[in-house]
Amino acid sequence: MAAILDFERPVYDLEAKIEELQKMGADSNLDVENEIEKLREKINETKKTIYQSLSPWQKVQLARHPERPYTLDYVSRIFTDFMELHGDRRFADDPAIVGGFAKLDGEPVMLIGTQKGRNIKENVHRNFGCPHPEGYRKALRLMKLAEKAGRPIISFIDTPGAFPGIASEERHIGEAIAVNLREMFGLAVPFIVVVIGEGGSGGALGISVGDRIALLENSYYSVITPEGCAAILWKDRKYSAKAAEALKLTGKDLMELGIIDDIIPEPLGGAHRDWDSAAALLKDYIKKTLKKLSASRTEDIIEERYAKFRRIGFFTE
């Protein structure tokens, strides 16, 4: 059965009525096409009403939707010849971060992305999309390999944050992310970052110092999850919706703050309703952006990347 969020219920109820009408028409040999067409029009109107006025907390819920496409779902729909590479050459392979060479309409690129699982077994294997230090070290190894080969890097973000457990601290998670941040600023190849779901904390930053940072329409990008913020500020997770509002984590807020560059539209109703259309929109953005970046000199790319992040945030005395 499909996972249905509370605010999506009116759409699914109308779709259920269409199914009932279709079944009744087939069983009774009645022409119900006019009634079905009216319901379809009502569904589109309802979708527009709901999805064009989502609150920040509702966007967070959509970003976490269990049927939303993940990194590998997009990879299989957008790229060809994906060759996954494993291991950080120091400790282990981290399945929470995947990456490797692939082709975008015949052009070689390097892909890196956080990956969640669809069920308990997969989520345990992927650590619920929360990377360990070796995941970031693997990502950096792949970035350096892309730079050596002169291939652009495309990074997909979908993580609530880096794994905060003892194992991560023992293997220096803070150092791993910090080194990635430093090294990404100097990469001499185009670098595109897209938040496809959750973009949480340093877990997202560790593979997202790019020339262009984009959010899928129903994704979020934040210094902390709303639940984590609520637990710190109000000592109670029930204030998560209030925290989501205060964090300014939606694409619209982030564009106004100058933190991201673009918002990529999703199919009406969200990416989880139509994976193929969502992938087509994402592919179109990547191709157009890559074409613009590839026309720039390497020196200009590095300089603008640095300047871009220096412009984020300001203070007055």
C-alpha positions as CSV (number, residue, x, y, z in Angstrom):
1,M,0.0,0.0,0.0
2,A,1.3,3.5,-0.9
3,A,2.6,5.7,2.0
4,I,0.2,8.6,2.2
5,L,1.0,11.8,4.1
6,D,-2.0,13.5,5.8
7,F,-2.1,16.5,3.5
8,E,-2.0,14.2,0.4
9,R,-5.1,12.3,1.5
10,P,-7.7,14.4,-0.6
11,V,-5.8,13.5,-3.8
12,Y,-5.7,9.8,-3.0
13,D,-9.4,9.8,-2.1
14,L,-10.3,11.3,-5.5
15,E,-8.1,8.8,-7.3
16,A,-9.8,6.0,-5.4
17,K,-13.2,7.3,-6.6
18,I,-11.9,7.1,-10.2
19,E,-10.9,3.5,-9.7
20,E,-14.3,2.7,-8.3
21,L,-16.0,4.3,-11.3
22,Q,-13.8,2.5,-13.7
23,K,-14.6,-0.8,-12.0
24,M,-18.3,0.0,-11.9
25,G,-18.3,1.0,-15.6
26,A,-16.5,-2.3,-16.6
27,D,-18.8,-4.4,-14.5
28,S,-22.1,-2.7,-15.6
29,N,-21.0,-1.8,-19.1
30,L,-21.8,1.9,-18.4
31,D,-20.1,4.9,-19.9
32,V,-18.6,6.8,-17.0
33,E,-15.9,8.6,-19.0
34,N,-17.5,12.1,-18.4
35,E,-17.6,11.6,-14.6
36,I,-14.0,10.3,-14.6
37,E,-12.8,13.3,-16.6
38,K,-14.4,15.7,-14.1
39,L,-12.7,13.9,-11.3
40,R,-9.3,14.1,-13.1
41,E,-9.8,17.9,-13.5
42,K,-10.6,18.1,-9.8
43,I,-7.5,16.1,-8.9
44,N,-5.3,18.5,-10.8
45,E,-7.0,21.5,-9.1
46,T,-6.6,19.8,-5.7
47,K,-2.9,19.0,-6.4
48,K,-2.2,22.6,-7.3
49,T,-4.0,23.9,-4.2
50,I,-2.1,21.5,-1.9
51,Y,1.4,21.4,-3.4
52,Q,1.7,25.1,-4.2
53,S,1.1,26.2,-0.6
54,L,3.1,23.6,1.4
55,S,4.5,24.7,4.8
56,P,8.2,24.1,5.5
57,W,7.4,21.1,7.7
58,Q,5.3,19.6,4.9
59,K,8.2,20.0,2.5
60,V,10.4,18.1,5.0
61,Q,7.9,15.3,5.1
62,L,7.9,15.1,1.3
63,A,11.7,15.2,1.2
64,R,11.6,12.1,3.5
65,H,8.8,10.3,1.6
66,P,9.6,6.6,1.6
67,E,8.6,6.3,-2.1
68,R,10.7,9.3,-3.2
69,P,13.4,8.4,-5.7
70,Y,16.9,8.0,-4.3
71,T,20.3,8.6,-5.8
72,L,20.6,5.2,-7.6
73,D,17.0,5.6,-8.9
74,Y,18.0,8.8,-10.7
75,V,21.4,7.3,-11.8
76,S,19.6,4.5,-13.6
77,R,17.2,6.9,-15.3
78,I,19.6,9.7,-16.3
79,F,23.0,8.1,-16.9
80,T,24.4,5.1,-18.7
81,D,27.5,2.9,-18.1
82,F,27.6,3.6,-14.4
83,M,30.7,1.9,-12.9
84,E,30.5,2.0,-9.1
85,L,33.8,2.4,-7.3
86,H,34.2,1.2,-3.7
87,G,36.3,1.9,-0.6
88,D,38.4,4.8,0.8
89,R,41.7,2.8,0.6
90,R,42.1,3.4,4.4
91,F,39.4,1.6,6.3
92,A,36.4,0.3,4.5
93,D,33.6,0.9,2.0
94,D,30.7,2.9,3.1
95,P,27.4,2.0,1.4
96,A,25.8,5.2,2.6
97,I,27.8,7.0,-0.1
98,V,27.9,5.6,-3.7
99,G,29.9,6.9,-6.6
100,G,31.7,6.1,-9.8
101,F,32.1,7.0,-13.4
102,A,29.1,7.2,-15.7
103,K,28.0,8.8,-19.0
104,L,25.5,11.6,-19.6
105,D,24.3,11.2,-23.2
106,G,27.8,9.8,-24.0
107,E,29.8,12.3,-22.0
108,P,31.8,10.9,-19.1
109,V,31.1,12.3,-15.6
110,M,31.8,11.3,-12.0
111,L,28.8,10.7,-9.8
112,I,28.7,10.8,-6.1
113,G,25.7,10.6,-3.8
114,T,24.2,9.6,-0.5
115,Q,22.0,6.6,-0.7
116,K,19.1,5.4,1.6
117,G,17.4,2.0,1.6
118,R,13.8,1.0,0.8
119,N,13.3,-1.5,3.7
120,I,14.8,-2.3,7.0
121,K,17.5,-4.6,5.6
122,E,18.6,-2.0,3.0
123,N,18.4,0.8,5.5
124,V,20.7,-1.1,7.9
125,H,23.1,-1.7,5.0
126,R,23.0,1.9,4.0
127,N,23.0,3.2,7.6
128,F,19.8,5.1,6.8
129,G,21.8,7.4,4.5
130,C,24.1,8.6,7.3
131,P,27.7,8.3,6.2
132,H,30.7,7.3,8.3
133,P,34.1,9.0,7.9
134,E,35.1,6.4,5.3
135,G,32.2,7.5,3.1
136,Y,33.6,11.0,2.9
137,R,37.1,9.8,2.3
138,K,35.8,7.5,-0.5
139,A,34.0,10.5,-2.0
140,L,37.1,12.6,-1.8
141,R,39.1,9.8,-3.5
142,L,36.5,9.8,-6.3
143,M,36.6,13.6,-6.6
144,K,40.4,13.6,-7.0
145,L,40.1,10.8,-9.5
146,A,37.6,12.9,-11.5
147,E,39.9,15.8,-11.4
148,K,42.8,13.7,-12.7
149,A,40.7,12.4,-15.5
150,G,39.3,15.9,-16.3
151,R,35.7,14.8,-15.7
152,P,32.9,17.0,-14.2
153,I,31.5,15.9,-10.8
154,I,27.8,15.6,-10.1
155,S,26.8,15.1,-6.4
156,F,23.3,14.1,-5.2
157,I,22.5,14.8,-1.6
158,D,19.9,12.9,0.4
159,T,20.9,12.5,4.1
160,P,19.6,13.7,7.5
161,G,23.3,14.1,8.5
162,A,26.6,12.3,9.0
163,F,26.4,9.3,11.4
164,P,26.9,10.8,15.0
165,G,27.8,7.5,16.7
166,I,31.0,6.4,18.6
167,A,32.4,4.6,15.5
168,S,32.3,7.9,13.5
169,E,34.0,9.8,16.3
170,E,36.7,7.1,16.7
171,R,37.5,7.5,13.0
172,H,37.3,11.3,13.1
173,I,34.2,12.3,11.3
174,G,34.8,16.0,11.8
175,E,38.2,15.8,10.3
176,A,37.0,13.8,7.3
177,I,34.3,16.4,6.5
178,A,36.7,19.3,7.1
179,V,39.3,17.9,4.7
180,N,36.6,17.4,2.1
181,L,35.5,21.0,2.5
182,R,39.0,22.3,2.0
183,E,39.8,20.1,-1.0
184,M,36.5,20.7,-2.8
185,F,37.3,24.4,-3.1
186,G,40.3,23.6,-5.3
187,L,39.0,21.0,-7.6
188,A,39.8,22.0,-11.2
189,V,36.7,20.5,-12.8
190,P,33.0,21.6,-12.9
191,F,31.0,20.5,-9.9
192,I,27.2,20.4,-9.7
193,V,25.4,19.7,-6.5
194,V,21.7,18.7,-6.3
195,V,19.8,18.1,-3.1
196,I,17.3,15.4,-4.1
197,G,15.7,14.8,-0.7
198,E,17.2,15.7,2.7
199,G,20.2,18.0,2.9
200,G,21.1,17.8,6.6
201,S,24.1,19.4,8.4
202,G,27.7,18.6,7.7
203,G,26.5,15.3,6.3
204,A,25.4,17.2,3.3
205,L,28.2,19.8,3.2
206,G,30.8,17.0,3.1
207,I,30.1,16.4,-0.6
208,S,28.4,19.7,-1.6
209,V,31.0,22.5,-2.2
210,G,30.0,22.9,-5.8
211,D,29.9,25.6,-8.5
212,R,26.1,25.3,-8.6
213,I,23.9,24.1,-5.8
214,A,20.3,23.3,-6.7
215,L,17.3,21.9,-4.7
216,L,14.6,19.7,-6.1
217,E,11.3,21.6,-5.4
218,N,10.3,19.5,-2.4
219,S,13.7,19.0,-0.8
220,Y,15.3,20.8,2.1
221,Y,18.8,22.0,3.0
222,S,19.6,22.9,6.6
223,V,22.2,23.2,9.3
224,I,20.2,20.7,11.4
225,T,17.1,18.6,11.1
226,P,13.9,20.3,12.5
227,E,13.7,17.6,15.2
228,G,17.2,18.2,16.3
229,C,16.6,22.0,16.4
230,A,13.4,21.5,18.4
231,A,15.1,19.2,20.8
232,I,17.8,21.8,21.4
233,L,15.7,25.0,21.5
234,W,12.5,23.8,23.1
235,K,13.6,20.5,24.6
236,D,10.7,18.8,22.8
237,R,10.4,17.3,19.3
238,K,6.8,18.3,19.1
239,Y,8.0,21.7,18.0
240,S,9.5,20.3,14.8
241,A,7.1,22.2,12.6
242,K,8.0,25.5,14.3
243,A,11.7,24.7,14.0
244,A,11.2,24.0,10.3
245,E,9.7,27.4,9.8
246,A,12.5,29.1,11.7
247,L,15.3,27.3,9.9
248,K,14.5,28.7,6.5
249,L,15.2,25.4,4.9
250,T,13.0,25.5,1.8
251,G,14.2,26.3,-1.7
252,K,12.4,29.7,-1.8
253,D,14.0,30.7,1.5
254,L,17.5,29.5,0.5
255,M,17.3,31.3,-2.8
256,E,16.5,34.6,-1.0
257,L,19.4,34.0,1.3
258,G,21.8,33.4,-1.5
259,I,22.7,29.9,-0.3
260,I,21.5,28.0,-3.4
261,D,21.5,28.8,-7.1
262,D,18.4,27.1,-8.5
263,I,15.2,25.2,-7.7
264,I,14.4,22.3,-10.0
265,P,10.7,21.7,-10.4
266,E,9.1,18.4,-9.6
267,P,6.1,16.7,-11.2
268,L,2.8,18.0,-9.8
269,G,2.3,16.0,-6.6
270,G,6.0,15.4,-5.9
271,A,8.8,13.3,-7.3
272,H,7.5,10.2,-5.5
273,R,4.4,10.3,-7.8
274,D,6.4,10.1,-11.1
275,W,10.0,9.0,-11.0
276,D,10.5,9.2,-14.7
277,S,9.3,12.8,-15.1
278,A,11.3,13.8,-12.0
279,A,14.4,12.3,-13.6
280,A,13.8,14.0,-16.9
281,L,13.5,17.4,-15.2
282,L,16.7,16.7,-13.2
283,K,18.6,15.6,-16.3
284,D,17.6,18.7,-18.2
285,Y,18.9,20.9,-15.4
286,I,22.2,19.0,-15.2
287,K,22.8,19.1,-19.0
288,K,22.1,22.9,-19.2
289,T,24.2,23.7,-16.2
290,L,27.1,21.5,-17.2
291,K,27.1,23.2,-20.7
292,K,27.4,26.6,-19.1
293,L,30.2,25.5,-16.6
294,S,32.2,23.7,-19.3
295,A,32.4,26.9,-21.3
296,S,34.3,28.6,-18.4
297,R,38.1,28.6,-17.8
298,T,39.3,26.3,-15.0
299,E,40.8,29.3,-13.1
300,D,37.5,31.2,-13.3
301,I,35.6,28.1,-12.0
302,I,37.8,27.8,-9.0
303,E,37.8,31.5,-8.2
304,E,34.0,31.8,-8.5
305,R,33.4,28.7,-6.4
306,Y,35.4,30.3,-3.6
307,A,33.7,33.7,-4.0
308,K,30.3,32.0,-4.0
309,F,30.7,30.5,-0.6
310,R,32.4,33.7,0.8
311,R,29.2,35.6,-0.1
312,I,27.1,33.3,2.1
313,G,26.3,35.1,5.4
314,F,27.4,38.4,6.6
315,F,27.6,40.4,9.8
316,T,27.8,44.0,10.9
317,E,29.5,45.5,13.9
